[in-house]
Amino acid sequence: MAKWQSLYSRREAMRRAVIISAGGALAATLLDQGVALAQGAKVAQSAAQYQAAPKAGAQCSGCTSFIAPGSCKLVSGAISPSGWCILFAAKS
């Protein structure tokens, strides 16, 4: 029996491979979105996890990237003033 076989079952090895693959795909997606933002391109609403309702008291109208009456510097498409996304940055 090989040394690694005593440490990990086949099921555990497959589970780790799936986790590593998923992590790599997530990192690639986030990197692509970061490059798009750095180049001034807007990201899709789905990538920013945009929702038309506020979250925990935070909403687009209170974000530094919101452009009244209904757009955003970072997220493409129509944006509700009472919406929210993961790119939210509160105005100071």
mmCIF file as gemmi writes it, N, C-alpha and C atoms, coordinates in Angstrom:
data_model
loop_
_atom_site.group_PDB
_atom_site.id
_atom_site.type_symbol
_atom_site.label_atom_id
_atom_site.label_alt_id
_atom_site.label_comp_id
_atom_site.label_asym_id
_atom_site.label_entity_id
_atom_site.label_seq_id
_atom_site.pdbx_PDB_ins_code
_atom_site.Cartn_x
_atom_site.Cartn_y
_atom_site.Cartn_z
_atom_site.occupancy
_atom_site.B_iso_or_equiv
_atom_site.pdbx_formal_charge
_atom_site.auth_seq_id
_atom_site.auth_asym_id
_atom_site.pdbx_PDB_model_num
ATOM 1 N N . MET Axp A 1 ? 0.846 -1.174 0 1 0 ? 1 A 1
ATOM 2 C CA . MET Axp A 1 ? 0 0 0 1 0 ? 1 A 1
ATOM 3 C C . MET Axp A 1 ? 0.894 1.24 0 1 0 ? 1 A 1
ATOM 4 N N . ALA Axp A 2 ? 0.608 2.182 -0.888 1 0 ? 2 A 1
ATOM 5 C CA . ALA Axp A 2 ? 1.378 3.414 -0.96 1 0 ? 2 A 1
ATOM 6 C C . ALA Axp A 2 ? 1.109 4.271 0.274 1 0 ? 2 A 1
ATOM 7 N N . LYS Axp A 3 ? 2.078 5.106 0.592 1 0 ? 3 A 1
ATOM 8 C CA . LYS Axp A 3 ? 1.968 5.943 1.795 1 0 ? 3 A 1
ATOM 9 C C . LYS Axp A 3 ? 0.745 6.858 1.747 1 0 ? 3 A 1
ATOM 10 N N . TRP Axp A 4 ? 0.49 7.472 0.586 1 0 ? 4 A 1
ATOM 11 C CA . TRP Axp A 4 ? -0.637 8.402 0.479 1 0 ? 4 A 1
ATOM 12 C C . TRP Axp A 4 ? -1.97 7.697 0.673 1 0 ? 4 A 1
ATOM 13 N N . GLN Axp A 5 ? -2.028 6.402 0.293 1 0 ? 5 A 1
ATOM 14 C CA . GLN Axp A 5 ? -3.277 5.667 0.432 1 0 ? 5 A 1
ATOM 15 C C . GLN Axp A 5 ? -3.662 5.489 1.894 1 0 ? 5 A 1
ATOM 16 N N . SER Axp A 6 ? -2.683 5.438 2.764 1 0 ? 6 A 1
ATOM 17 C CA . SER Axp A 6 ? -3.002 5.317 4.184 1 0 ? 6 A 1
ATOM 18 C C . SER Axp A 6 ? -3.478 6.646 4.762 1 0 ? 6 A 1
ATOM 19 N N . LEU Axp A 7 ? -3.128 7.773 4.116 1 0 ? 7 A 1
ATOM 20 C CA . LEU Axp A 7 ? -3.518 9.087 4.618 1 0 ? 7 A 1
ATOM 21 C C . LEU Axp A 7 ? -4.887 9.53 4.117 1 0 ? 7 A 1
ATOM 22 N N . TYR Axp A 8 ? -5.203 9.227 2.866 1 0 ? 8 A 1
ATOM 23 C CA . TYR Axp A 8 ? -6.443 9.707 2.254 1 0 ? 8 A 1
ATOM 24 C C . TYR Axp A 8 ? -7.201 8.56 1.586 1 0 ? 8 A 1
ATOM 25 N N . SER Axp A 9 ? -8.488 8.576 1.765 1 0 ? 9 A 1
ATOM 26 C CA . SER Axp A 9 ? -9.317 7.638 1.017 1 0 ? 9 A 1
ATOM 27 C C . SER Axp A 9 ? -9.521 8.196 -0.386 1 0 ? 9 A 1
ATOM 28 N N . ARG Axp A 10 ? -9.96 7.38 -1.289 1 0 ? 10 A 1
ATOM 29 C CA . ARG Axp A 10 ? -10.255 7.837 -2.643 1 0 ? 10 A 1
ATOM 30 C C . ARG Axp A 10 ? -11.336 8.916 -2.606 1 0 ? 10 A 1
ATOM 31 N N . ARG Axp A 11 ? -12.337 8.74 -1.763 1 0 ? 11 A 1
ATOM 32 C CA . ARG Axp A 11 ? -13.41 9.724 -1.635 1 0 ? 11 A 1
ATOM 33 C C . ARG Axp A 11 ? -12.854 11.069 -1.157 1 0 ? 11 A 1
ATOM 34 N N . GLU Axp A 12 ? -11.962 11.052 -0.191 1 0 ? 12 A 1
ATOM 35 C CA . GLU Axp A 12 ? -11.363 12.287 0.319 1 0 ? 12 A 1
ATOM 36 C C . GLU Axp A 12 ? -10.506 12.959 -0.755 1 0 ? 12 A 1
ATOM 37 N N . ALA Axp A 13 ? -9.767 12.176 -1.517 1 0 ? 13 A 1
ATOM 38 C CA . ALA Axp A 13 ? -8.947 12.734 -2.593 1 0 ? 13 A 1
ATOM 39 C C . ALA Axp A 13 ? -9.834 13.396 -3.654 1 0 ? 13 A 1
ATOM 40 N N . MET Axp A 14 ? -10.945 12.773 -3.995 1 0 ? 14 A 1
ATOM 41 C CA . MET Axp A 14 ? -11.869 13.354 -4.98 1 0 ? 14 A 1
ATOM 42 C C . MET Axp A 14 ? -12.516 14.621 -4.436 1 0 ? 14 A 1
ATOM 43 N N . ARG Axp A 15 ? -12.886 14.602 -3.161 1 0 ? 15 A 1
ATOM 44 C CA . ARG Axp A 15 ? -13.492 15.78 -2.544 1 0 ? 15 A 1
ATOM 45 C C . ARG Axp A 15 ? -12.523 16.955 -2.598 1 0 ? 15 A 1
ATOM 46 N N . ARG Axp A 16 ? -11.27 16.71 -2.277 1 0 ? 16 A 1
ATOM 47 C CA . ARG Axp A 16 ? -10.261 17.78 -2.306 1 0 ? 16 A 1
ATOM 48 C C . ARG Axp A 16 ? -10.037 18.284 -3.727 1 0 ? 16 A 1
ATOM 49 N N . ALA Axp A 17 ? -10.052 17.387 -4.699 1 0 ? 17 A 1
ATOM 50 C CA . ALA Axp A 17 ? -9.868 17.795 -6.089 1 0 ? 17 A 1
ATOM 51 C C . ALA Axp A 17 ? -11.016 18.7 -6.547 1 0 ? 17 A 1
ATOM 52 N N . VAL Axp A 18 ? -12.232 18.37 -6.156 1 0 ? 18 A 1
ATOM 53 C CA . VAL Axp A 18 ? -13.394 19.19 -6.518 1 0 ? 18 A 1
ATOM 54 C C . VAL Axp A 18 ? -13.288 20.561 -5.864 1 0 ? 18 A 1
ATOM 55 N N . ILE Axp A 19 ? -12.91 20.604 -4.602 1 0 ? 19 A 1
ATOM 56 C CA . ILE Axp A 19 ? -12.779 21.879 -3.89 1 0 ? 19 A 1
ATOM 57 C C . ILE Axp A 19 ? -11.709 22.748 -4.536 1 0 ? 19 A 1
ATOM 58 N N . ILE Axp A 20 ? -10.57 22.152 -4.876 1 0 ? 20 A 1
ATOM 59 C CA . ILE Axp A 20 ? -9.489 22.906 -5.508 1 0 ? 20 A 1
ATOM 60 C C . ILE Axp A 20 ? -9.929 23.431 -6.868 1 0 ? 20 A 1
ATOM 61 N N . SER Axp A 21 ? -10.636 22.607 -7.65 1 0 ? 21 A 1
ATOM 62 C CA . SER Axp A 21 ? -11.12 23.036 -8.963 1 0 ? 21 A 1
ATOM 63 C C . SER Axp A 21 ? -12.108 24.184 -8.841 1 0 ? 21 A 1
ATOM 64 N N . ALA Axp A 22 ? -13.041 24.067 -7.911 1 0 ? 22 A 1
ATOM 65 C CA . ALA Axp A 22 ? -14.038 25.118 -7.715 1 0 ? 22 A 1
ATOM 66 C C . ALA Axp A 22 ? -13.365 26.404 -7.253 1 0 ? 22 A 1
ATOM 67 N N . GLY Axp A 23 ? -12.403 26.289 -6.376 1 0 ? 23 A 1
ATOM 68 C CA . GLY Axp A 23 ? -11.676 27.461 -5.905 1 0 ? 23 A 1
ATOM 69 C C . GLY Axp A 23 ? -10.931 28.15 -7.028 1 0 ? 23 A 1
ATOM 70 N N . GLY Axp A 24 ? -10.332 27.359 -7.911 1 0 ? 24 A 1
ATOM 71 C CA . GLY Axp A 24 ? -9.625 27.931 -9.058 1 0 ? 24 A 1
ATOM 72 C C . GLY Axp A 24 ? -10.565 28.652 -10.003 1 0 ? 24 A 1
ATOM 73 N N . ALA Axp A 25 ? -11.723 28.071 -10.24 1 0 ? 25 A 1
ATOM 74 C CA . ALA Axp A 25 ? -12.714 28.709 -11.118 1 0 ? 25 A 1
ATOM 75 C C . ALA Axp A 25 ? -13.215 30.011 -10.514 1 0 ? 25 A 1
ATOM 76 N N . LEU Axp A 26 ? -13.46 30.02 -9.211 1 0 ? 26 A 1
ATOM 77 C CA . LEU Axp A 26 ? -13.906 31.238 -8.532 1 0 ? 26 A 1
ATOM 78 C C . LEU Axp A 26 ? -12.827 32.305 -8.597 1 0 ? 26 A 1
ATOM 79 N N . ALA Axp A 27 ? -11.584 31.932 -8.358 1 0 ? 27 A 1
ATOM 80 C CA . ALA Axp A 27 ? -10.483 32.89 -8.415 1 0 ? 27 A 1
ATOM 81 C C . ALA Axp A 27 ? -10.346 33.48 -9.817 1 0 ? 27 A 1
ATOM 82 N N . ALA Axp A 28 ? -10.492 32.655 -10.848 1 0 ? 28 A 1
ATOM 83 C CA . ALA Axp A 28 ? -10.398 33.137 -12.224 1 0 ? 28 A 1
ATOM 84 C C . ALA Axp A 28 ? -11.519 34.128 -12.536 1 0 ? 28 A 1
ATOM 85 N N . THR Axp A 29 ? -12.719 33.836 -12.081 1 0 ? 29 A 1
ATOM 86 C CA . THR Axp A 29 ? -13.85 34.738 -12.298 1 0 ? 29 A 1
ATOM 87 C C . THR Axp A 29 ? -13.622 36.072 -11.605 1 0 ? 29 A 1
ATOM 88 N N . LEU Axp A 30 ? -13.197 36.023 -10.35 1 0 ? 30 A 1
ATOM 89 C CA . LEU Axp A 30 ? -12.934 37.261 -9.616 1 0 ? 30 A 1
ATOM 90 C C . LEU Axp A 30 ? -11.805 38.051 -10.245 1 0 ? 30 A 1
ATOM 91 N N . LEU Axp A 31 ? -10.783 37.381 -10.725 1 0 ? 31 A 1
ATOM 92 C CA . LEU Axp A 31 ? -9.672 38.053 -11.39 1 0 ? 31 A 1
ATOM 93 C C . LEU Axp A 31 ? -10.156 38.734 -12.663 1 0 ? 31 A 1
ATOM 94 N N . ASP Axp A 32 ? -10.975 38.038 -13.454 1 0 ? 32 A 1
ATOM 95 C CA . ASP Axp A 32 ? -11.528 38.635 -14.669 1 0 ? 32 A 1
ATOM 96 C C . ASP Axp A 32 ? -12.334 39.885 -14.347 1 0 ? 32 A 1
ATOM 97 N N . GLN Axp A 33 ? -13.154 39.831 -13.304 1 0 ? 33 A 1
ATOM 98 C CA . GLN Axp A 33 ? -13.965 40.981 -12.92 1 0 ? 33 A 1
ATOM 99 C C . GLN Axp A 33 ? -13.072 42.124 -12.438 1 0 ? 33 A 1
ATOM 100 N N . GLY Axp A 34 ? -12.014 41.798 -11.71 1 0 ? 34 A 1
ATOM 101 C CA . GLY Axp A 34 ? -11.082 42.814 -11.229 1 0 ? 34 A 1
ATOM 102 C C . GLY Axp A 34 ? -10.367 43.503 -12.376 1 0 ? 34 A 1
ATOM 103 N N . VAL Axp A 35 ? -9.981 42.749 -13.393 1 0 ? 35 A 1
ATOM 104 C CA . VAL Axp A 35 ? -9.338 43.319 -14.571 1 0 ? 35 A 1
ATOM 105 C C . VAL Axp A 35 ? -10.305 44.237 -15.297 1 0 ? 35 A 1
ATOM 106 N N . ALA Axp A 36 ? -11.554 43.805 -15.436 1 0 ? 36 A 1
ATOM 107 C CA . ALA Axp A 36 ? -12.568 44.631 -16.108 1 0 ? 36 A 1
ATOM 108 C C . ALA Axp A 36 ? -12.755 45.949 -15.369 1 0 ? 36 A 1
ATOM 109 N N . LEU Axp A 37 ? -12.831 45.903 -14.049 1 0 ? 37 A 1
ATOM 110 C CA . LEU Axp A 37 ? -12.998 47.125 -13.268 1 0 ? 37 A 1
ATOM 111 C C . LEU Axp A 37 ? -11.776 48.029 -13.403 1 0 ? 37 A 1
ATOM 112 N N . ALA Axp A 38 ? -10.591 47.444 -13.394 1 0 ? 38 A 1
ATOM 113 C CA . ALA Axp A 38 ? -9.366 48.231 -13.515 1 0 ? 38 A 1
ATOM 114 C C . ALA Axp A 38 ? -9.282 48.919 -14.87 1 0 ? 38 A 1
ATOM 115 N N . GLN Axp A 39 ? -9.861 48.314 -15.895 1 0 ? 39 A 1
ATOM 116 C CA . GLN Axp A 39 ? -9.838 48.892 -17.229 1 0 ? 39 A 1
ATOM 117 C C . GLN Axp A 39 ? -11.008 49.839 -17.461 1 0 ? 39 A 1
ATOM 118 N N . GLY Axp A 40 ? -11.843 50.036 -16.464 1 0 ? 40 A 1
ATOM 119 C CA . GLY Axp A 40 ? -12.962 50.958 -16.586 1 0 ? 40 A 1
ATOM 120 C C . GLY Axp A 40 ? -14.232 50.336 -17.138 1 0 ? 40 A 1
ATOM 121 N N . ALA Axp A 41 ? -14.224 49.042 -17.417 1 0 ? 41 A 1
ATOM 122 C CA . ALA Axp A 41 ? -15.415 48.373 -17.924 1 0 ? 41 A 1
ATOM 123 C C . ALA Axp A 41 ? -16.372 48.083 -16.772 1 0 ? 41 A 1
ATOM 124 N N . LYS Axp A 42 ? -17.646 48.067 -17.07 1 0 ? 42 A 1
ATOM 125 C CA . LYS Axp A 42 ? -18.644 47.73 -16.054 1 0 ? 42 A 1
ATOM 126 C C . LYS Axp A 42 ? -18.83 46.22 -15.987 1 0 ? 42 A 1
ATOM 127 N N . VAL Axp A 43 ? -19.15 45.725 -14.809 1 0 ? 43 A 1
ATOM 128 C CA . VAL Axp A 43 ? -19.407 44.294 -14.643 1 0 ? 43 A 1
ATOM 129 C C . VAL Axp A 43 ? -20.906 44.037 -14.746 1 0 ? 43 A 1
ATOM 130 N N . ALA Axp A 44 ? -21.247 42.815 -15.054 1 0 ? 44 A 1
ATOM 131 C CA . ALA Axp A 44 ? -22.654 42.417 -15.155 1 0 ? 44 A 1
ATOM 132 C C . ALA Axp A 44 ? -23.305 42.44 -13.775 1 0 ? 44 A 1
ATOM 133 N N . GLN Axp A 45 ? -24.597 42.683 -13.75 1 0 ? 45 A 1
ATOM 134 C CA . GLN Axp A 45 ? -25.335 42.692 -12.486 1 0 ? 45 A 1
ATOM 135 C C . GLN Axp A 45 ? -25.198 41.354 -11.762 1 0 ? 45 A 1
ATOM 136 N N . SER Axp A 46 ? -25.208 40.27 -12.513 1 0 ? 46 A 1
ATOM 137 C CA . SER Axp A 46 ? -25.09 38.95 -11.878 1 0 ? 46 A 1
ATOM 138 C C . SER Axp A 46 ? -23.726 38.771 -11.214 1 0 ? 46 A 1
ATOM 139 N N . ALA Axp A 47 ? -22.67 39.271 -11.834 1 0 ? 47 A 1
ATOM 140 C CA . ALA Axp A 47 ? -21.328 39.149 -11.257 1 0 ? 47 A 1
ATOM 141 C C . ALA Axp A 47 ? -21.195 39.976 -9.984 1 0 ? 47 A 1
ATOM 142 N N . ALA Axp A 48 ? -21.895 41.101 -9.928 1 0 ? 48 A 1
ATOM 143 C CA . ALA Axp A 48 ? -21.865 41.963 -8.744 1 0 ? 48 A 1
ATOM 144 C C . ALA Axp A 48 ? -22.903 41.535 -7.709 1 0 ? 48 A 1
ATOM 145 N N . GLN Axp A 49 ? -23.653 40.493 -8.007 1 0 ? 49 A 1
ATOM 146 C CA . GLN Axp A 49 ? -24.725 40.004 -7.141 1 0 ? 49 A 1
ATOM 147 C C . GLN Axp A 49 ? -25.72 41.136 -6.817 1 0 ? 49 A 1
ATOM 148 N N . TYR Axp A 50 ? -26.018 41.93 -7.841 1 0 ? 50 A 1
ATOM 149 C CA . TYR Axp A 50 ? -26.96 43.05 -7.687 1 0 ? 50 A 1
ATOM 150 C C . TYR Axp A 50 ? -28.349 42.533 -7.354 1 0 ? 50 A 1
ATOM 151 N N . GLN Axp A 51 ? -29.003 43.236 -6.452 1 0 ? 51 A 1
ATOM 152 C CA . GLN Axp A 51 ? -30.41 42.967 -6.125 1 0 ? 51 A 1
ATOM 153 C C . GLN Axp A 51 ? -31.122 44.304 -6.026 1 0 ? 51 A 1
ATOM 154 N N . ALA Axp A 52 ? -32.397 44.336 -6.36 1 0 ? 52 A 1
ATOM 155 C CA . ALA Axp A 52 ? -33.166 45.576 -6.397 1 0 ? 52 A 1
ATOM 156 C C . ALA Axp A 52 ? -33.595 46.06 -5.012 1 0 ? 52 A 1
ATOM 157 N N . ALA Axp A 53 ? -33.288 45.304 -3.981 1 0 ? 53 A 1
ATOM 158 C CA . ALA Axp A 53 ? -33.673 45.674 -2.609 1 0 ? 53 A 1
ATOM 159 C C . ALA Axp A 53 ? -32.411 45.957 -1.787 1 0 ? 53 A 1
ATOM 160 N N . PRO Axp A 54 ? -32.52 46.828 -0.779 1 0 ? 54 A 1
ATOM 161 C CA . PRO Axp A 54 ? -31.358 47.115 0.064 1 0 ? 54 A 1
ATOM 162 C C . PRO Axp A 54 ? -30.961 45.911 0.904 1 0 ? 54 A 1
ATOM 163 N N . LYS Axp A 55 ? -29.745 45.959 1.448 1 0 ? 55 A 1
ATOM 164 C CA . LYS Axp A 55 ? -29.271 44.871 2.296 1 0 ? 55 A 1
ATOM 165 C C . LYS Axp A 55 ? -28.661 45.478 3.56 1 0 ? 55 A 1
ATOM 166 N N . ALA Axp A 56 ? -29.21 45.099 4.691 1 0 ? 56 A 1
ATOM 167 C CA . ALA Axp A 56 ? -28.704 45.546 6.001 1 0 ? 56 A 1
ATOM 168 C C . ALA Axp A 56 ? -28.579 47.069 6.065 1 0 ? 56 A 1
ATOM 169 N N . GLY Axp A 57 ? -29.551 47.758 5.5 1 0 ? 57 A 1
ATOM 170 C CA . GLY Axp A 57 ? -29.557 49.218 5.544 1 0 ? 57 A 1
ATOM 171 C C . GLY Axp A 57 ? -28.703 49.895 4.488 1 0 ? 57 A 1
ATOM 172 N N . ALA Axp A 58 ? -27.941 49.126 3.72 1 0 ? 58 A 1
ATOM 173 C CA . ALA Axp A 58 ? -27.104 49.689 2.661 1 0 ? 58 A 1
ATOM 174 C C . ALA Axp A 58 ? -27.872 49.645 1.348 1 0 ? 58 A 1
ATOM 175 N N . GLN Axp A 59 ? -27.814 50.742 0.598 1 0 ? 59 A 1
ATOM 176 C CA . GLN Axp A 59 ? -28.481 50.78 -0.698 1 0 ? 59 A 1
ATOM 177 C C . GLN Axp A 59 ? -27.704 51.647 -1.663 1 0 ? 59 A 1
ATOM 178 N N . CYS Axp A 60 ? -27.947 51.459 -2.937 1 0 ? 60 A 1
ATOM 179 C CA . CYS Axp A 60 ? -27.193 52.109 -3.995 1 0 ? 60 A 1
ATOM 180 C C . CYS Axp A 60 ? -27.148 53.634 -3.863 1 0 ? 60 A 1
ATOM 181 N N . SER Axp A 61 ? -28.23 54.242 -3.458 1 0 ? 61 A 1
ATOM 182 C CA . SER Axp A 61 ? -28.245 55.702 -3.35 1 0 ? 61 A 1
ATOM 183 C C . SER Axp A 61 ? -27.221 56.215 -2.337 1 0 ? 61 A 1
ATOM 184 N N . GLY Axp A 62 ? -26.762 55.364 -1.452 1 0 ? 62 A 1
ATOM 185 C CA . GLY Axp A 62 ? -25.751 55.735 -0.471 1 0 ? 62 A 1
ATOM 186 C C . GLY Axp A 62 ? -24.355 55.259 -0.839 1 0 ? 62 A 1
ATOM 187 N N . CYS Axp A 63 ? -24.166 54.834 -2.078 1 0 ? 63 A 1
ATOM 188 C CA . CYS Axp A 63 ? -22.887 54.289 -2.545 1 0 ? 63 A 1
ATOM 189 C C . CYS Axp A 63 ? -22.114 55.331 -3.357 1 0 ? 63 A 1
ATOM 190 N N . THR Axp A 64 ? -20.796 55.302 -3.247 1 0 ? 64 A 1
ATOM 191 C CA . THR Axp A 64 ? -19.949 56.248 -3.982 1 0 ? 64 A 1
ATOM 192 C C . THR Axp A 64 ? -20.01 56.044 -5.493 1 0 ? 64 A 1
ATOM 193 N N . SER Axp A 65 ? -20.423 54.875 -5.952 1 0 ? 65 A 1
ATOM 194 C CA . SER Axp A 65 ? -20.452 54.591 -7.389 1 0 ? 65 A 1
ATOM 195 C C . SER Axp A 65 ? -21.808 54.85 -8.039 1 0 ? 65 A 1
ATOM 196 N N . PHE Axp A 66 ? -22.817 55.169 -7.249 1 0 ? 66 A 1
ATOM 197 C CA . PHE Axp A 66 ? -24.166 55.394 -7.791 1 0 ? 66 A 1
ATOM 198 C C . PHE Axp A 66 ? -24.213 56.709 -8.552 1 0 ? 66 A 1
ATOM 199 N N . ILE Axp A 67 ? -24.856 56.672 -9.726 1 0 ? 67 A 1
ATOM 200 C CA . ILE Axp A 67 ? -25.068 57.872 -10.546 1 0 ? 67 A 1
ATOM 201 C C . ILE Axp A 67 ? -26.572 58.054 -10.672 1 0 ? 67 A 1
ATOM 202 N N . ALA Axp A 68 ? -27.099 59.117 -10.046 1 0 ? 68 A 1
ATOM 203 C CA . ALA Axp A 68 ? -28.541 59.383 -10.099 1 0 ? 68 A 1
ATOM 204 C C . ALA Axp A 68 ? -28.947 59.689 -11.526 1 0 ? 68 A 1
ATOM 205 N N . PRO Axp A 69 ? -30.107 59.298 -11.963 1 0 ? 69 A 1
ATOM 206 C CA . PRO Axp A 69 ? -31.171 58.708 -11.186 1 0 ? 69 A 1
ATOM 207 C C . PRO Axp A 69 ? -31.154 57.187 -11.145 1 0 ? 69 A 1
ATOM 208 N N . GLY Axp A 70 ? -30.374 56.504 -12.015 1 0 ? 70 A 1
ATOM 209 C CA . GLY Axp A 70 ? -30.474 55.048 -12 1 0 ? 70 A 1
ATOM 210 C C . GLY Axp A 70 ? -29.365 54.304 -12.707 1 0 ? 70 A 1
ATOM 211 N N . SER Axp A 71 ? -28.112 54.7 -12.482 1 0 ? 71 A 1
ATOM 212 C CA . SER Axp A 71 ? -27.012 53.937 -13.07 1 0 ? 71 A 1
ATOM 213 C C . SER Axp A 71 ? -25.843 53.882 -12.087 1 0 ? 71 A 1
ATOM 214 N N . CYS Axp A 72 ? -24.791 53.197 -12.493 1 0 ? 72 A 1
ATOM 215 C CA . CYS Axp A 72 ? -23.653 52.96 -11.605 1 0 ? 72 A 1
ATOM 216 C C . CYS Axp A 72 ? -22.357 53.048 -12.399 1 0 ? 72 A 1
ATOM 217 N N . LYS Axp A 73 ? -21.294 53.492 -11.749 1 0 ? 73 A 1
ATOM 218 C CA . LYS Axp A 73 ? -19.981 53.556 -12.383 1 0 ? 73 A 1
ATOM 219 C C . LYS Axp A 73 ? -19.382 52.169 -12.6 1 0 ? 73 A 1
ATOM 220 N N . LEU Axp A 74 ? -19.807 51.183 -11.803 1 0 ? 74 A 1
ATOM 221 C CA . LEU Axp A 74 ? -19.187 49.863 -11.82 1 0 ? 74 A 1
ATOM 222 C C . LEU Axp A 74 ? -20.051 48.747 -12.393 1 0 ? 74 A 1
ATOM 223 N N . VAL Axp A 75 ? -21.376 48.873 -12.246 1 0 ? 75 A 1
ATOM 224 C CA . VAL Axp A 75 ? -22.296 47.802 -12.633 1 0 ? 75 A 1
ATOM 225 C C . VAL Axp A 75 ? -23.124 48.239 -13.842 1 0 ? 75 A 1
ATOM 226 N N . SER Axp A 76 ? -23.258 47.371 -14.824 1 0 ? 76 A 1
ATOM 227 C CA . SER Axp A 76 ? -24.008 47.695 -16.04 1 0 ? 76 A 1
ATOM 228 C C . SER Axp A 76 ? -25.512 47.584 -15.811 1 0 ? 76 A 1
ATOM 229 N N . GLY Axp A 77 ? -26.261 48.229 -16.69 1 0 ? 77 A 1
ATOM 230 C CA . GLY Axp A 77 ? -27.721 48.137 -16.661 1 0 ? 77 A 1
ATOM 231 C C . GLY Axp A 77 ? -28.368 49.16 -15.759 1 0 ? 77 A 1
ATOM 232 N N . ALA Axp A 78 ? -29.694 49.067 -15.694 1 0 ? 78 A 1
ATOM 233 C CA . ALA Axp A 78 ? -30.481 49.975 -14.856 1 0 ? 78 A 1
ATOM 234 C C . ALA Axp A 78 ? -30.291 49.596 -13.389 1 0 ? 78 A 1
ATOM 235 N N . ILE Axp A 79 ? -30.059 50.604 -12.566 1 0 ? 79 A 1
ATOM 236 C CA . ILE Axp A 79 ? -29.8 50.394 -11.145 1 0 ? 79 A 1
ATOM 237 C C . ILE Axp A 79 ? -30.84 51.151 -10.328 1 0 ? 79 A 1
ATOM 238 N N . SER Axp A 80 ? -31.471 50.46 -9.412 1 0 ? 80 A 1
ATOM 239 C CA . SER Axp A 80 ? -32.452 51.089 -8.524 1 0 ? 80 A 1
ATOM 240 C C . SER Axp A 80 ? -31.729 51.807 -7.388 1 0 ? 80 A 1
ATOM 241 N N . PRO Axp A 81 ? -32.165 53.02 -7.037 1 0 ? 81 A 1
ATOM 242 C CA . PRO Axp A 81 ? -31.556 53.723 -5.903 1 0 ? 81 A 1
ATOM 243 C C . PRO Axp A 81 ? -31.642 52.919 -4.606 1 0 ? 81 A 1
ATOM 244 N N . SER Axp A 82 ? -32.641 52.052 -4.507 1 0 ? 82 A 1
ATOM 245 C CA . SER Axp A 82 ? -32.79 51.245 -3.296 1 0 ? 82 A 1
ATOM 246 C C . SER Axp A 82 ? -32.179 49.853 -3.456 1 0 ? 82 A 1
ATOM 247 N N . GLY Axp A 83 ? -31.415 49.629 -4.53 1 0 ? 83 A 1
ATOM 248 C CA . GLY Axp A 83 ? -30.765 48.348 -4.759 1 0 ? 83 A 1
ATOM 249 C C . GLY Axp A 83 ? -29.492 48.193 -3.936 1 0 ? 83 A 1
ATOM 250 N N . TRP Axp A 84 ? -28.793 47.083 -4.164 1 0 ? 84 A 1
ATOM 251 C CA . TRP Axp A 84 ? -27.545 46.811 -3.448 1 0 ? 84 A 1
ATOM 252 C C . TRP Axp A 84 ? -26.738 45.794 -4.238 1 0 ? 84 A 1
ATOM 253 N N . CYS Axp A 85 ? -25.397 45.819 -4.122 1 0 ? 85 A 1
ATOM 254 C CA . CYS Axp A 85 ? -24.529 44.787 -4.685 1 0 ? 85 A 1
ATOM 255 C C . CYS Axp A 85 ? -23.286 44.641 -3.814 1 0 ? 85 A 1
ATOM 256 N N . ILE Axp A 86 ? -22.471 43.652 -4.134 1 0 ? 86 A 1
ATOM 257 C CA . ILE Axp A 86 ? -21.291 43.38 -3.306 1 0 ? 86 A 1
ATOM 258 C C . ILE Axp A 86 ? -20.202 44.44 -3.492 1 0 ? 86 A 1
ATOM 259 N N . LEU Axp A 87 ? -20.324 45.324 -4.465 1 0 ? 87 A 1
ATOM 260 C CA . LEU Axp A 87 ? -19.349 46.387 -4.683 1 0 ? 87 A 1
ATOM 261 C C . LEU Axp A 87 ? -19.699 47.657 -3.905 1 0 ? 87 A 1
ATOM 262 N N . PHE Axp A 88 ? -20.724 47.575 -3.067 1 0 ? 88 A 1
ATOM 263 C CA . PHE Axp A 88 ? -21.185 48.736 -2.311 1 0 ? 88 A 1
ATOM 264 C C . PHE Axp A 88 ? -20.054 49.341 -1.478 1 0 ? 88 A 1
ATOM 265 N N . ALA Axp A 89 ? -19.909 50.673 -1.588 1 0 ? 89 A 1
ATOM 266 C CA . ALA Axp A 89 ? -18.957 51.434 -0.768 1 0 ? 89 A 1
ATOM 267 C C . ALA Axp A 89 ? -19.687 52.689 -0.299 1 0 ? 89 A 1
ATOM 268 N N . ALA Axp A 90 ? -19.9 52.789 0.994 1 0 ? 90 A 1
ATOM 269 C CA . ALA Axp A 90 ? -20.677 53.895 1.546 1 0 ? 90 A 1
ATOM 270 C C . ALA Axp A 90 ? -20.021 55.255 1.296 1 0 ? 90 A 1
ATOM 271 N N . LYS Axp A 91 ? -20.871 56.226 0.995 1 0 ? 91 A 1
ATOM 272 C CA . LYS Axp A 91 ? -20.391 57.604 0.862 1 0 ? 91 A 1
ATOM 273 C C . LYS Axp A 91 ? -19.949 58.078 2.238 1 0 ? 91 A 1
ATOM 274 N N . SER Axp A 92 ? -18.905 58.875 2.257 1 0 ? 92 A 1
ATOM 275 C CA . SER Axp A 92 ? -18.448 59.37 3.564 1 0 ? 92 A 1
ATOM 276 C C . SER Axp A 92 ? -18.981 60.744 3.873 1 0 ? 92 A 1
